[in-house]
Amino acid sequence: MTFSIKEWWGLPHRDILSGLVVAFAMIPEAIAFSGIAGVDPSVGLFGAFLLAVTLAVVGGRTAMITSATGSTALLMTGLVQQGDALGDGLGLQYLLAAGLLTGLFQIAWGYLRLAHQMRFVPQPVMAGFVNALAILILLAQLPQLGLDVFHPETVVVQAAQLPAVWALMLLTLAIIYLLPRLTRVVPSALIAILITTGISIGLGLDLPTVASLGSLPAGLPQFALPQVPLSFGTLGLILPTALAISLVGLMETFLTQDILDDLTDQTSHKNTEARGQGIGNIVSSLFGGMAGCALVGQSVMNVGYGGRTRLSTLTSGVSLLAMILLARDWVNQIPMATLVGVMIMIAINTANFGSITGIRQIPKSDTAVMLLTVAVTVITHNLAIGLLSGVALAGILFSRKVAKVIAVESRLEGDDHRIYSVRGQLFFVSSIYFRAGFEIHEHPARVTIDMADAHIWDQSGVSALDQVIRRLKLGGTAVEVVHLNRESTDLFARIGQAEEAGGGGGALRSVH
């Protein structure tokens, strides 16, 4: 927790205005994510408010926006359905209980320094992550534009409404991108929302509005403990969901932090953020809100409009609640076409165009990782699966590269003594190249395997050396392994079998 003046007070007019614009963009997403999870819109809206306000105080990154998100909402669907099957309204209660447990997990991950493991997420995976997120944001807007050919049942616009919908959407984008050429005093997205909403009301256009997504709450969130049985059965039901949300949420949050750090040339505190996310999800769950994590699109949007301090995050949450409670009649009249334009702008700002425009200069393996991450994420609509797929492919491709680093050279001394010199890292992937370097069907009187420039890392490496020794010994060759370092010698001594199988002891001679 921090109360540094620098983190709260920079250019307050910029922070307040950017937070206000972000609040507009949070409303339709929070409602939509509530629908994904299978709960009332108020659950997502209260979650967005509570998470933004709480993380403004206890988060580890200034100007980052935390709210209900699609990646976490997708993980809640099954739990809500199971809870509802047990009794009317229990789905929401189990969701809130899972949110509490999610918060406890995330606080634990923060103290266990889980953020340090993010070093193993390569840059192509991060590029794929943001590109996939941009595509998902765009795909989510198709029903409002009458274009979802894959799921026509989700289209919510009538054919007669399409000209006006497209006109307002294009006008919104035009204002967003052209107004900054004249002035940047007020965020162009805010002006676009005000102008297009005024046009829609003034002309009496019959178009889908925010009210079409669901009713906005009329009161403040109330404190209440989840009404679920305190039993091992309840724990067994909520544990898988809570664990998944805690990890997926932090993964998306850490990646959002990295993106904002690059945009602002700053360094943030990931483990502090993990604990803050945990506290935020606990607070949200205790007041009837759903668990969530950082939003990449809205965070980039906030920074893009000048938000730099915690005041912008606080403003987004407070403005969201104020719009819901004080201006709900006006907010209900905002055309969805306007918010679609804002969301398209968010998608454009989110995408990593450098990974696309520079595709000819980027190594093909990195491009493959990026494309796989995008494809899997878009197909499954699950950021966690996409990220894991990308990391897995990156690991496989890296292992193949490392495997080829190992080299085995041989030379003959006299007629009956062959010396093999091994250079590189011997582990599960490189073992096949290691074995291929030996003439195991040739049996001179003596063979020396010089491991001075090699290291054995795992059981597969031990097994590869073990097999070579045994095959040579079975042909009557006396085998000696020399210059093996201490760690490799100790590992081989624990699990190697060549000595027992081949008989002639003393094959290993290490150098310390």
C-alpha positions in Angstrom: 0.0 0.0 0.0 1.4 3.4 -0.9 0.3 7.0 -0.3 3.1 8.7 -2.2 2.1 12.2 -3.5 3.9 11.5 -6.7 1.8 8.4 -7.4 -1.5 10.3 -6.7 -0.9 13.8 -8.0 0.6 14.6 -11.4 -1.6 16.4 -13.9 -5.0 15.9 -12.1 -7.1 17.2 -15.0 -5.6 14.6 -17.3 -6.1 11.8 -14.8 -9.7 12.8 -14.1 -10.7 13.1 -17.7 -9.0 9.9 -18.8 -10.6 8.0 -15.9 -14.0 9.4 -16.9 -13.6 8.2 -20.5 -12.4 4.7 -19.2 -15.6 4.5 -17.0 -17.8 4.8 -20.1 -15.9 1.9 -21.8 -16.1 -0.2 -18.6 -19.9 -0.1 -18.5 -20.8 -2.3 -21.5 -17.9 -4.7 -20.8 -18.9 -5.2 -17.2 -22.5 -5.9 -18.2 -21.4 -8.3 -21.0 -19.0 -10.2 -18.7 -21.8 -10.6 -16.2 -23.8 -12.3 -18.9 -20.9 -14.6 -19.7 -20.7 -15.6 -16.1 -24.5 -16.1 -15.9 -25.2 -13.5 -13.2 -27.1 -10.1 -13.0 -25.4 -7.0 -14.6 -25.1 -5.4 -11.2 -22.5 -8.1 -10.2 -20.1 -7.1 -13.0 -20.7 -3.4 -12.5 -20.2 -3.5 -8.7 -17.1 -5.6 -9.3 -15.7 -3.1 -11.7 -16.3 -0.2 -9.3 -14.9 -2.0 -6.2 -11.9 -3.4 -8.0 -10.9 0.0 -9.5 -11.3 1.9 -6.2 -9.5 -0.8 -4.1 -6.6 -1.3 -6.6 -6.1 2.5 -6.8 -5.0 2.3 -3.2 -3.3 -1.1 -2.8 -2.2 -1.9 -6.3 1.4 -2.1 -7.4 1.0 -0.2 -10.7 -0.3 3.4 -11.2 -2.8 4.1 -13.9 -3.7 0.5 -14.4 -7.4 -0.4 -14.7 -8.8 -3.4 -12.9 -12.3 -4.7 -13.5 -14.4 -7.7 -14.3 -12.9 -9.3 -17.4 -13.8 -11.8 -20.0 -10.9 -14.2 -19.2 -12.0 -14.6 -15.6 -15.8 -14.5 -16.4 -15.3 -17.5 -18.7 -13.9 -19.5 -15.8 -17.0 -18.7 -13.7 -19.7 -20.1 -16.0 -19.5 -23.7 -14.9 -19.5 -22.9 -11.2 -22.5 -20.7 -11.5 -24.4 -23.4 -13.4 -23.5 -26.0 -10.8 -24.6 -23.7 -8.0 -27.9 -22.9 -9.7 -28.5 -26.6 -10.1 -28.3 -26.9 -6.3 -30.8 -24.2 -5.6 -32.2 -20.9 -6.9 -29.6 -18.1 -6.5 -26.9 -20.4 -5.1 -24.8 -19.9 -8.3 -24.1 -16.3 -7.4 -23.3 -17.2 -3.8 -20.8 -19.9 -4.9 -19.3 -17.4 -7.3 -18.8 -14.9 -4.5 -17.3 -17.6 -2.3 -14.9 -18.5 -5.1 -14.0 -14.8 -5.3 -13.0 -14.7 -1.7 -10.8 -17.8 -2.1 -9.4 -16.3 -5.3 -8.3 -13.3 -3.3 -6.6 -15.4 -0.6 -4.8 -17.4 -3.3 -3.5 -14.2 -4.9 -2.3 -12.8 -1.7 -0.4 -16.0 -1.1 1.0 -15.9 -4.7 2.2 -12.4 -4.0 4.1 -13.4 -0.9 5.5 -16.5 -2.8 6.8 -14.1 -5.5 4.9 -15.8 -8.3 5.6 -12.8 -10.5 9.2 -13.9 -10.8 8.0 -16.9 -12.9 6.8 -14.4 -15.6 10.3 -14.3 -16.8 9.5 -17.6 -18.6 6.8 -15.9 -20.8 8.7 -14.9 -24.0 8.0 -11.8 -26.0 6.2 -13.6 -28.9 3.7 -15.0 -26.5 3.0 -11.5 -25.1 2.6 -10.2 -28.6 0.2 -13.0 -29.4 -1.7 -12.3 -26.2 -2.3 -8.6 -27.0 -3.1 -9.3 -30.6 -5.6 -12.1 -29.6 -7.2 -9.8 -27.1 -7.6 -7.1 -29.8 -9.2 -9.6 -32.1 -11.6 -10.8 -29.3 -12.6 -7.2 -28.5 -13.4 -6.7 -32.2 -15.3 -10.0 -32.5 -17.4 -9.0 -29.4 -18.6 -5.9 -31.3 -19.9 -7.8 -34.4 -23.4 -8.5 -33.0 -23.9 -4.8 -32.5 -22.9 -4.2 -36.1 -25.0 -7.0 -37.6 -21.9 -8.8 -38.9 -21.6 -12.0 -36.7 -22.0 -14.6 -39.5 -20.6 -17.3 -37.3 -23.2 -16.8 -34.6 -26.2 -15.0 -36.3 -28.4 -15.7 -33.3 -26.3 -13.1 -31.3 -26.9 -10.3 -33.7 -29.0 -7.6 -31.9 -29.5 -5.0 -34.6 -32.3 -5.1 -37.1 -31.7 -4.5 -40.8 -33.5 -1.2 -40.8 -31.2 0.1 -38.0 -27.9 -0.8 -39.6 -27.4 2.5 -41.6 -27.8 4.6 -38.5 -25.7 2.2 -36.4 -22.8 2.3 -38.8 -23.1 6.0 -39.3 -22.8 6.6 -35.5 -20.0 4.2 -35.1 -18.0 5.8 -38.0 -18.7 9.2 -36.6 -17.4 8.1 -33.2 -14.2 6.8 -34.7 -13.8 10.0 -36.8 -14.1 12.2 -33.8 -11.8 10.0 -31.7 -9.0 10.2 -34.3 -9.5 13.6 -35.9 -10.3 15.8 -32.9 -6.8 15.4 -31.3 -5.4 17.3 -34.4 -7.4 20.3 -33.2 -7.2 20.0 -29.4 -6.1 17.5 -26.7 -7.6 19.4 -23.8 -10.5 17.0 -23.5 -10.2 13.3 -24.4 -11.7 12.8 -27.9 -13.5 9.6 -26.9 -15.5 11.6 -24.2 -16.5 14.2 -26.8 -17.5 11.5 -29.2 -19.7 9.9 -26.6 -21.4 13.2 -25.8 -21.9 14.3 -29.5 -23.2 10.9 -30.8 -25.5 10.4 -27.8 -26.9 13.9 -28.3 -27.5 13.2 -32.0 -29.3 9.9 -31.2 -31.5 11.5 -28.6 -32.1 14.6 -30.7 -33.1 12.7 -33.8 -35.1 10.1 -31.8 -33.2 7.2 -33.4 -34.5 3.8 -32.5 -31.2 2.0 -31.8 -29.8 -0.4 -29.3 -28.6 1.5 -26.2 -26.8 0.6 -22.9 -30.3 -0.2 -21.5 -30.5 -3.0 -24.1 -27.7 -4.9 -22.3 -29.6 -5.1 -18.9 -30.9 -2.9 -16.1 -28.4 -0.8 -14.2 -28.4 -1.1 -10.3 -30.3 1.6 -8.5 -28.4 1.4 -5.1 -25.0 1.1 -3.5 -23.4 -2.3 -3.1 -24.2 -3.9 0.3 -21.8 -5.9 2.5 -22.7 -9.6 2.9 -21.0 -12.9 3.4 -21.6 -15.5 0.7 -24.5 -17.7 1.8 -23.0 -21.1 1.2 -22.6 -24.1 3.5 -19.3 -24.1 5.3 -18.3 -27.6 4.4 -15.6 -29.6 2.5 -18.2 -30.1 -0.3 -18.3 -26.3 -0.8 -14.6 -26.1 -0.8 -14.3 -28.9 -3.4 -16.8 -27.1 -5.6 -15.2 -23.6 -5.5 -11.5 -24.6 -5.3 -10.8 -25.4 -9.0 -12.5 -22.3 -10.1 -10.8 -20.1 -7.5 -7.4 -21.5 -8.3 -7.9 -21.0 -12.1 -9.1 -17.4 -11.7 -6.2 -16.6 -9.3 -3.6 -17.8 -11.8 -5.3 -16.6 -15.0 -6.1 -13.2 -13.5 -2.5 -12.6 -12.3 -1.1 -13.8 -15.7 -3.3 -11.2 -17.5 -2.5 -8.6 -14.9 1.3 -9.1 -15.1 1.3 -8.9 -18.8 -0.8 -5.7 -18.7 1.8 -4.3 -16.3 4.6 -5.1 -18.7 2.7 -3.4 -21.5 2.1 -0.3 -19.4 5.7 -0.3 -18.2 6.9 -0.2 -21.8 4.5 2.6 -22.7 5.4 4.8 -19.8 9.1 3.8 -19.3 8.5 2.8 -15.7 9.0 -0.2 -13.5 6.1 -1.5 -11.4 5.9 -4.0 -8.5 4.3 -7.2 -9.6 4.2 -9.0 -6.3 2.7 -6.0 -4.6 0.1 -6.0 -7.4 -0.6 -9.7 -6.9 -1.4 -9.0 -3.2 -3.4 -5.9 -4.2 -5.4 -8.0 -6.7 -6.1 -10.5 -3.9 -7.4 -7.7 -1.6 -9.5 -6.2 -4.4 -11.2 -9.5 -5.2 -11.9 -10.1 -1.5 -13.5 -6.7 -1.2 -15.5 -7.1 -4.4 -16.8 -10.5 -3.3 -17.8 -9.2 0.1 -19.9 -6.5 -1.5 -21.6 -8.5 -4.2 -19.1 -8.0 -7.1 -17.4 -10.6 -9.3 -13.7 -11.3 -9.2 -11.6 -9.8 -12.0 -8.1 -8.6 -13.0 -6.4 -5.9 -15.0 -7.9 -4.9 -18.3 -5.4 -4.5 -21.1 -7.6 -2.4 -23.4 -8.9 0.1 -20.8 -5.4 0.3 -19.2 -3.8 1.2 -22.5 -6.7 3.6 -23.2 -6.2 5.3 -19.8 -2.5 5.8 -20.4 -3.1 6.9 -23.9 -5.3 9.7 -22.7 -2.8 10.9 -20.2 -3.6 8.9 -17.1 -0.4 8.4 -15.1 -1.3 8.3 -11.4 -3.6 6.4 -9.0 -6.1 9.2 -9.3 -7.0 8.1 -12.8 -7.8 4.6 -11.6 -9.8 5.9 -8.7 -11.6 8.3 -11.0 -12.6 5.5 -13.3 -14.2 3.5 -10.5 -16.0 6.5 -8.8 -17.2 7.8 -12.2 -18.6 4.4 -13.1 -20.6 4.3 -9.9 -21.7 7.9 -10.3 -22.9 7.2 -13.9 -24.9 4.2 -12.7 -26.6 5.9 -9.8 -26.8 9.6 -10.7 -27.0 9.6 -14.4 -28.4 6.2 -15.1 -31.3 7.6 -17.2 -28.8 9.3 -19.5 -26.3 6.5 -19.5 -29.1 4.1 -20.5 -29.5 6.2 -23.7 -25.9 6.0 -24.9 -26.1 4.2 -28.2 -24.3 0.9 -28.4 -22.9 2.0 -31.8 -21.0 4.8 -29.9 -19.5 2.4 -27.4 -18.7 0.0 -30.3 -16.6 2.8 -31.8 -14.8 3.3 -28.5 -14.2 -0.4 -28.2 -12.8 -0.6 -31.7 -10.4 2.2 -30.8 -9.4 0.2 -27.7 -8.7 -2.9 -29.9 -6.6 -0.8 -32.3 -4.6 0.6 -29.4 -4.2 -2.8 -27.8 -2.8 -4.7 -30.8 0.9 -5.1 -31.3 1.3 -4.0 -34.9 5.1 -4.3 -34.7 4.8 -8.0 -34.5 2.9 -7.9 -37.8 4.6 -5.2 -39.8 8.1 -6.6 -38.9 7.1 -10.3 -39.6 9.8 -10.7 -42.3 12.6 -9.6 -39.9 11.3 -11.6 -36.9 12.6 -15.2 -36.6 10.1 -17.7 -38.0 10.0 -19.6 -34.7 8.9 -16.4 -32.9 6.3 -15.7 -35.5 5.0 -19.3 -35.2 4.7 -18.8 -31.4 2.8 -15.5 -31.8 0.4 -16.9 -34.4 -0.3 -20.1 -32.3 -1.1 -17.9 -29.3 -3.4 -15.8 -31.3 -5.1 -18.8 -33.0 -5.7 -20.8 -29.9 -6.9 -17.8 -27.9 -9.4 -16.7 -30.6 -10.7 -20.2 -31.2 -11.2 -21.1 -27.5 -12.0 -17.5 -26.3 -9.7 -18.4 -23.4 -6.6 -16.3 -22.8 -5.2 -18.8 -20.4 -5.2 -21.7 -22.9 -3.7 -19.4 -25.6 -0.9 -18.3 -23.3 -0.1 -21.8 -22.2 -0.1 -23.0 -25.8 2.3 -20.3 -26.8 4.6 -20.9 -23.9 4.6 -24.6 -24.6 5.5 -24.1 -28.3 8.2 -21.6 -27.4 9.7 -24.1 -25.0 9.7 -26.9 -27.6 11.3 -24.7 -30.3 13.9 -23.4 -27.8 14.7 -26.9 -26.7 15.3 -27.9 -30.3 17.7 -25.0 -30.8 19.5 -25.9 -27.6 19.6 -29.5 -28.5 21.7 -28.9 -31.6 24.3 -27.0 -29.6 25.8 -30.3 -28.3 28.6 -31.8 -30.4 30.5 -35.0 -30.3 33.9 -35.2 -32.0 36.1 -38.4 -32.2 39.6 -39.2 -33.1 41.7 -42.4 -33.1 44.9 -42.8 -31.2 46.8 -45.8 -32.4 44.8 -48.8 -33.6 42.8 -49.6 -30.5 42.0 -46.3 -28.6 39.3 -43.9 -29.7 38.7 -40.6 -27.9 35.3 -38.9 -28.0 35.2 -35.2 -27.0 31.7 -33.9 -26.0 30.9 -30.2 -25.9 27.5 -28.8 -24.8 24.5 -29.5 -22.6 23.2 -33.0 -22.2 19.6 -33.2 -21.3 16.3 -34.8 -22.5 16.2 -33.0 -25.9 19.9 -33.2 -26.8 20.3 -36.8 -25.8 19.4 -38.1 -29.3 22.1 -35.9 -30.9 24.5 -37.1 -28.3 24.0 -40.8 -29.0 24.2 -40.2 -32.7 27.8 -39.0 -32.3 29.1 -42.4 -31.1 30.0 -45.4 -33.3 28.4 -47.9 -30.9 28.9 -50.8 -33.3 32.6 -50.2 -33.5 34.5 -51.8 -30.6 38.2 -50.8 -30.2 40.0 -52.0 -27.2 39.7 -48.7 -25.4 37.3 -45.8 -25.6 37.7 -42.5 -23.7 34.8 -40.1 -23.4 36.0 -36.6 -22.6 33.3 -34.6 -20.9 35.4 -31.5 -19.9 33.2 -29.2 -22.0 29.8 -30.8 -21.2 27.3 -30.9 -18.4 24.6 -33.5 -17.6 21.3 -31.9 -16.5 18.7 -34.6 -16.0 17.9 -38.3 -15.9 17.6 -38.4 -19.7 21.2 -37.1 -20.0 22.4 -39.7 -17.6 20.5 -42.4 -19.5 22.0 -41.4 -22.8 25.6 -41.6 -21.4 24.7 -44.8 -19.6 23.4 -46.4 -22.9 26.5 -45.5 -24.8 28.8 -47.0 -22.1 26.8 -50.2 -21.8 26.6 -50.7 -25.6 30.4 -50.2 -25.9 31.1 -52.5 -23.0 28.9 -55.2 -24.3 31.2 -55.4 -27.4 34.2 -55.9 -25.1 35.4 -52.3 -25.1 37.0 -50.8 -22.0 35.3 -47.5 -21.5 36.5 -44.5 -19.4 34.6 -41.2 -18.9 37.0 -38.4 -17.9 36.8 -34.8 -16.8 33.1 -35.0 -15.8 32.3 -32.1 -13.4 31.2 -32.7 -9.9 27.4 -32.1 -10.4 27.3 -34.4 -13.4 29.3 -37.1 -11.6 27.1 -37.0 -8.5 24.0 -37.2 -10.7 25.4 -40.1 -12.7 26.5 -41.9 -9.5 22.9 -41.7 -8.1 21.0 -43.0 -11.0 23.4 -44.4 -13.6 23.4 -48.2 -14.3 26.4 -48.7 -16.6 28.7 -49.8 -13.8 26.3 -52.6 -12.6 25.5 -53.8 -16.2 28.9 -53.7 -17.7 31.1 -55.0 -14.9 34.4 -53.1 -15.3 34.2 -50.6 -12.5 35.9 -47.2 -12.6 34.5 -46.0 -15.9 33.9 -42.5 -14.4 36.7 -40.2 -13.6 35.6 -36.7 -12.6 37.5 -33.5 -12.5 36.8 -31.1 -9.6 
